[in-house]
Amino acid sequence: MGLPSVIVLPLLIVVAAGVYYIYNEILHFMSKSLVRNKVVVITDAVSGVGTECARLFHKGGARLILCGTGWDKLESLYDSLTTDADPRETFAPKLVILDFSDMDSMEDVIAEVVDCYGCVDVLICNSSMKLKAPVQSISLEQDRNIMDVNYFGPSTLAKGVLPMMISRRSGHIVLVNSIQGRLAVPFRSSYAASKHAAQAFFDCLRAEVEEYGIIVSTISHTFINASEPPPVEEPVPKPNPVAEFIARQLTHGVRPSVLANEIMQTVNRKRKEVLLVHPIPRVALHLRSLFPPFLFAVLAAGVKDSVLAEQMQ
């Protein structure tokens, strides 16, 4: 006797949910085994995303080289990773001082990174400097500084480990970029320019090194949302509907843990390009290609709106 039709759909939903859960558990288990013994370099490891990445890769048995601008935070991260860790399953991380704003030190830093294990399997370029201001208020020194941190630093570090990867005919370079590397937003001129430059560099690099078995990945995400937005205490003027909708989207970001997990999956599955954004930026990317005048008009209207302007400045 067959099952009543009224319970067939719920049963299928339960079965599908069970299969999906098992599939995710298998992927999670495989993600750990795939990075075991791999030499993984993480820049700005003391940031929210960097710390979450360090935890994931450390638990997976990777040989970590953690980079940061100061010893105190690096040593604190080291202690949090090694405390109660099983030495049979994990490796104690190596620490390297790296400051992309000091480009003169890059040659020595690259040599130190390479000397840690003699090779680099995965390079995760996670460092980023943000700047929100009107174009006319940004100095040339600020422009240069943000280009050093967001473009010249990651590209120089990638060039430094590249000869070793080419000789071994293997390696993976991951650029943790921003959606603003593909879509410029008002009041982010220097930031967007640096991210566009980094996107272009790593896109070119991907094509040039594919013949050597080297994978180059870019992850474009919205802003990192490490905390809940503060409540609005004072009443604000009601914006126009288009600006209000865009402003609502700007209050949503990606959690560090979510982005770190995406980085792990990108390394394991050898993805070349990942978009970790909400629907609005995706639509805007298509508008930028197909109907640029419309997108420009929407952005200009948003800047004129007082509420949206306050959120972006």
Disulfide bonds with the S-S distance in Angstrom:
none
